Amino acid sequence: MVIKTQLIFACLCLAALNICAEPFTDLSFDAASQKAAHTGKIVLVDFYTTWCGPCRLMDKRTWTDAHVIKLLQQKTVPLRIDAEKQSDLAARYQIDAYPSVLLIKSDGTELGRLVGYRDPKSFLADFETALTGKPPFAPGKSRSPTTGTNDPAVRMDHAYTLAKKGQYPEALAEYLWCFDHGDEVRASFYWVRLSILLEHIKDLGIRYPAAEKALESERDERQAKLLADTTDQPLVTELIYLNSALDQKDKNLTVFDRLPNGSLVRDAVSKMIIDQLLAAKRYGDVLGDADGKAAFAQLLDLYKDMCDQLSPDNPMRDLYEKSYRKSTVDSGAHLFEALAGLNRNEAGKELAQQILKFDASKATRTTLAEAAGRAGNAALSQYVKR
């Protein structure tokens, strides 16, 4: 069950990182404008930056929604543009906040813009409003906490707006409310807290040191509970993510060593910090009591279960399935690297055969060879290259 929980999260994260190419075209802005003119559509431009948390949230939630994809395909020639790489175009349209989604006629005239994060439902409504020439409300204003909402996604968006205005104490207060209480209001916000929200607070800490101090306090509180022998999995998971947000991943190994051998929470944490364990050559801790072949068989069962849950009509099916496959191979390679590091070559060969039966691509062979190479096992590295 622990393996299943952790791999599902890993797969979802991987999918989220890869799906942002869809449903957008790779045309240039000029080419997209020409296509819009020929098809009677408008150009939709999602101006983003690589460091923008709300942009990544839209990648994960909004641009993957089937209804949003259908709308973009029917009415727009959609582009995603990194505003820092195409600064001339961003300057032309006076982009100063992210994400900014512009609706543009084929002649370059702006019809309207949507500034800030939009979930699928809000995007669909605001898109239609923008087409009429009426400006949709901006997040952090009409949807601010002054309306009485406790929706953590809205409050996080409001905090982002406050931070951009330089209202750092107010922004931090909102962020901390989201971190401490967001998943109490909406259970699905749990992983947002530990990913995008922590990134926001970390970014705020660069300009407002009190934000970093607040993260340290959150971490120290959980550390104290751990030292008092409270080892429930949510507590330890949050502690691991807080250490990562504070760029103090070295402390994760200390957390790991505090956990009882053979416990479910220790097994879960080993999956979360597996790269650190491998880098420290703690191969026995990577494997635990697991047999490489049996563990990979569980991963294969999970891969099949996850693929079976994908609807044949899902426009993202192929992309998700590809992401699941890569995540399964990568997890298998971690087990293979541990076996290589322990010089358990026969077990390593059997696991390699199992992995290559699942995916015999050149990329998989390269992944396995590199894993054995990192472990200093030349024999297994050569074996998988054949």
C-alpha positions in Angstrom: 0.0 0.0 0.0 2.9 2.4 0.8 4.5 1.6 -2.5 1.2 2.3 -4.3 0.7 5.6 -2.6 4.1 6.9 -3.2 4.3 5.8 -6.9 0.9 7.3 -7.6 2.1 10.6 -6.3 5.4 10.3 -8.3 3.5 9.5 -11.5 1.1 12.4 -11.0 3.9 14.8 -10.5 5.8 13.5 -13.5 2.7 13.7 -15.6 2.1 17.3 -14.4 5.7 18.2 -15.5 5.2 16.8 -19.0 1.6 17.7 -19.9 2.2 21.5 -20.2 3.0 21.0 -23.9 -0.6 20.1 -24.5 -2.9 21.4 -25.9 -0.7 24.2 -27.2 0.9 24.6 -30.6 4.6 25.2 -31.2 4.0 27.8 -33.8 5.6 31.2 -33.6 3.3 34.1 -32.7 3.3 35.4 -36.3 2.5 32.0 -37.7 -0.3 31.5 -35.1 -1.8 34.8 -36.1 -1.8 33.8 -39.8 -3.4 30.5 -38.9 -6.0 32.4 -36.9 -6.8 34.6 -39.8 -7.3 31.6 -42.1 -9.5 29.6 -39.7 -11.5 32.5 -38.2 -10.2 31.8 -34.7 -8.4 34.0 -32.2 -4.9 33.6 -30.8 -4.7 32.6 -27.1 -1.3 33.3 -25.5 -0.5 32.0 -22.0 2.4 34.2 -20.9 4.3 32.3 -18.1 7.7 32.1 -16.4 9.5 29.0 -15.2 9.4 30.3 -11.6 5.7 31.1 -11.5 3.8 28.7 -9.1 0.3 29.7 -10.3 1.5 29.0 -13.9 2.4 25.4 -12.9 -0.9 25.0 -11.1 -2.7 25.9 -14.3 -0.5 23.5 -16.2 -1.6 20.8 -13.9 -5.3 21.6 -13.4 -6.6 23.9 -16.1 -4.8 23.1 -19.4 -5.4 19.4 -18.9 -9.1 19.7 -18.4 -11.1 18.1 -21.3 -13.6 20.9 -21.5 -10.8 23.5 -21.6 -8.9 21.6 -24.3 -12.1 21.3 -26.4 -12.7 25.1 -26.1 -9.1 25.9 -27.1 -9.3 23.6 -30.1 -12.6 25.0 -31.3 -12.0 28.7 -30.8 -8.3 29.4 -30.6 -4.8 28.9 -31.9 -3.2 28.4 -28.4 0.4 29.3 -27.5 2.5 29.1 -24.4 5.2 31.8 -24.3 7.9 32.2 -21.7 7.8 35.9 -21.1 11.4 36.0 -20.1 12.6 34.4 -23.3 10.3 36.4 -25.6 10.6 39.7 -23.7 9.8 41.8 -26.8 6.4 40.2 -27.2 5.7 40.4 -23.5 6.7 44.1 -23.5 4.5 44.7 -26.6 1.5 43.5 -24.6 2.7 45.1 -21.3 2.8 41.8 -19.4 3.8 42.4 -15.8 2.0 39.5 -13.9 1.9 35.8 -14.4 0.2 33.9 -15.6 -1.4 36.3 -18.1 -3.6 34.7 -20.7 -4.3 37.0 -23.6 -7.0 36.7 -26.2 -5.8 38.3 -29.4 -7.3 38.9 -32.9 -5.4 37.8 -35.9 -4.4 41.4 -36.6 -2.7 41.6 -33.2 -5.5 43.5 -31.4 -6.0 42.4 -27.8 -9.6 41.3 -27.1 -9.0 40.7 -23.4 -6.8 39.2 -20.8 -7.1 36.9 -17.8 -4.5 37.6 -15.1 -3.7 35.1 -12.4 -4.6 31.5 -11.7 -7.9 30.1 -13.1 -9.3 26.7 -12.3 -11.1 25.0 -15.3 -14.5 26.3 -14.4 -13.4 29.8 -13.8 -11.3 29.9 -16.9 -14.2 28.7 -19.1 -16.5 31.4 -17.6 -13.9 34.2 -17.8 -12.9 33.3 -21.3 -16.5 33.8 -22.6 -16.7 37.1 -20.6 -13.4 38.3 -22.1 -14.7 37.7 -25.6 -17.5 40.1 -25.0 -15.0 42.9 -24.1 -15.9 42.9 -20.4 -12.8 42.6 -18.2 -13.0 39.4 -16.0 -12.3 40.1 -12.3 -8.7 39.7 -11.2 -7.8 37.1 -8.6 -6.9 38.6 -5.3 -9.6 41.3 -5.7 -13.1 40.1 -6.3 -12.2 36.6 -5.0 -10.1 37.8 -2.0 -10.7 36.6 1.5 -12.7 39.7 2.2 -15.6 37.8 0.6 -15.4 35.3 3.4 -14.1 32.4 1.4 -11.9 29.8 3.0 -11.1 28.1 -0.3 -7.3 27.6 0.1 -6.6 27.9 -3.7 -8.3 31.3 -3.7 -6.5 32.4 -0.6 -3.1 31.2 -1.9 -3.8 33.1 -5.1 -4.7 36.2 -3.1 -1.5 35.9 -1.1 0.5 35.7 -4.4 -1.2 39.0 -5.4 -0.3 40.6 -2.1 3.3 39.5 -2.4 3.6 41.0 -5.8 2.3 44.3 -4.4 5.0 44.2 -1.7 2.5 43.5 1.1 4.8 40.8 2.5 3.5 40.4 6.1 -0.1 40.1 4.8 1.0 37.6 2.1 2.8 35.5 4.6 -0.1 35.4 6.9 -2.3 34.1 4.1 0.2 31.5 2.9 0.6 30.2 6.5 -3.1 29.9 6.9 -3.2 27.8 3.7 -0.3 25.6 4.9 -1.8 25.0 8.3 -5.5 24.7 7.4 -5.9 24.4 3.7 -6.2 20.6 3.6 -8.7 20.8 6.5 -11.0 22.7 4.2 -10.2 20.8 1.0 -8.5 17.4 1.2 -7.2 17.7 -2.3 -5.1 20.7 -1.3 -2.8 18.4 0.7 -0.2 17.9 -2.1 -0.5 21.5 -3.2 0.6 22.6 0.3 3.7 20.5 0.0 4.6 21.6 -3.5 3.4 24.8 -5.0 2.5 26.5 -1.7 5.9 25.8 -0.2 7.6 27.2 -3.3 5.6 30.4 -2.9 6.7 30.8 0.7 10.3 29.9 -0.2 10.2 32.6 -3.0 8.7 35.1 -0.6 11.6 34.4 1.8 14.1 35.8 -0.7 12.5 39.2 -0.3 11.1 38.8 3.2 13.3 36.8 5.6 10.4 36.3 8.0 8.9 33.8 5.5 12.0 31.6 5.8 11.9 31.9 9.6 8.2 30.8 9.4 9.2 27.7 7.4 11.9 26.9 9.9 9.3 27.1 12.7 6.9 24.8 10.9 9.8 22.4 10.4 11.1 22.6 14.0 7.6 21.9 15.3 7.4 18.7 13.4 11.0 17.8 14.3 10.1 18.1 18.0 7.1 15.8 17.6 9.3 13.3 15.7 11.9 13.3 18.5 9.0 12.7 21.0 8.4 9.5 19.1 5.4 10.7 17.1 6.1 9.0 13.8 2.8 9.2 11.9 3.3 9.4 8.2 1.7 12.8 7.4 4.0 14.4 10.0 7.1 12.9 8.6 6.1 13.6 5.1 5.6 17.3 5.9 9.0 17.3 7.6 10.7 15.9 4.6 9.1 18.5 2.3 9.9 21.4 4.7 13.6 20.4 4.8 13.6 20.4 1.0 12.0 23.8 0.8 14.6 25.1 3.2 17.4 23.6 1.1 18.3 21.4 4.1 17.8 18.0 2.5 20.8 16.6 4.5 18.5 16.7 7.5 16.2 14.2 5.8 18.6 11.3 6.5 18.6 12.3 10.2 14.8 12.0 10.1 15.0 8.7 8.4 17.4 7.3 11.0 14.9 8.2 13.8 12.3 5.9 12.3 11.9 2.3 13.6 13.3 -0.4 11.3 10.6 -2.2 9.4 7.9 0.4 10.0 5.5 1.5 7.3 6.5 5.1 7.7 10.2 4.3 7.3 9.4 2.4 4.1 7.4 5.4 2.8 10.2 7.9 3.6 12.8 5.7 1.9 10.8 6.1 -1.3 10.6 9.9 -0.8 14.4 10.3 -0.3 15.6 7.4 -2.4 18.0 9.7 -4.4 19.6 10.8 -1.2 20.0 7.2 0.1 21.5 6.1 -3.2 23.9 9.0 -3.3 25.0 8.1 0.3 25.4 4.5 -0.9 22.9 3.3 1.7 21.8 0.5 -0.6 20.4 -1.7 2.1 18.1 1.1 3.2 16.8 1.4 -0.3 15.9 -2.2 -0.6 14.8 -2.7 3.1 13.3 -6.2 3.3 12.1 -6.1 -0.3 13.1 -8.5 -3.0 14.0 -6.6 -6.2 11.9 -8.8 -8.4 8.9 -8.9 -6.1 9.0 -5.2 -5.6 9.1 -4.5 -9.3 6.2 -7.0 -9.9 4.2 -4.7 -7.5 5.1 -1.7 -9.6 4.0 -3.5 -12.8 0.6 -4.3 -11.2 0.2 -0.7 -10.2 1.2 0.5 -13.7 -1.5 -1.8 -15.2 -4.1 -0.6 -12.6 -3.4 3.0 -13.3 -3.5 2.6 -17.1 -6.8 0.7 -16.8 -8.3 3.7 -15.0 -7.6 5.9 -18.0 -10.6 6.4 -20.3 -10.0 5.6 -23.9 -11.6 9.0 -24.7 -9.1 10.9 -22.5 -7.1 13.2 -24.8 -4.2 12.9 -22.5 -4.2 9.1 -22.3 -1.1 8.4 -24.3 0.9 11.1 -22.5 -0.2 9.8 -19.0 0.6 6.2 -20.0 4.0 7.3 -21.2 4.6 9.1 -17.9 3.5 6.1 -15.9 5.8 3.8 -17.9 8.8 6.1 -17.4 8.1 6.4 -13.7 7.9 2.6 -13.4 11.2 2.1 -15.2 12.9 4.8 -13.0 11.6 3.1 -9.8 12.9 -0.2 -11.1 16.3 1.4 -11.8 16.5 2.5 -8.2 16.1 -1.1 -7.1 18.6 -2.2 -9.7 21.2 0.4 -8.5 20.8 -0.8 -4.9 21.4 -4.4 -6.0 24.4 -3.3 -8.1 25.8 -1.4 -5.1 25.5 -4.5 -2.9 27.2 -6.6 -5.6 24.2 -8.9 -5.8 24.8 -9.4 -9.5 22.6 -12.5 -10.1 19.6 -10.8 -8.4 20.5 -7.7 -10.4 20.5 -9.6 -13.7 17.1 -11.1 -12.9 15.7 -7.7 -12.1 17.2 -6.2 -15.3 15.6 -8.9 -17.4 12.2 -8.2 -15.7 12.6 -4.4 -16.4 13.7 -4.9 -20.0 10.8 -7.3 -20.6 8.5 -4.5 -19.6 10.4 -1.9 -21.7 13.3 -2.9 -23.9 13.9 0.6 -25.3 17.4 2.0 -25.7 16.5 4.7 -23.1 15.7 2.0 -20.5 19.0 0.2 -21.2 20.8 3.5 -20.8 19.0 4.2 -17.5 20.0 0.8 -16.1 23.6 1.1 -17.3 23.9 4.5 -15.7 22.4 3.2 -12.4 24.9 0.4 -12.2 27.7 2.8 -13.2 26.8 5.1 -10.3 27.0 2.1 -8.0 30.5 1.2 -9.3 29.3 -2.1 -10.8 30.9 -2.4 -14.2 29.8 -6.0 -14.7 26.1 -5.1 -14.4 26.5 -2.0 -16.4 27.9 -4.0 -19.3 25.3 -6.6 -18.9 22.4 -4.3 -19.6 24.1 -2.7 -22.6 24.1 -6.0 -24.6 
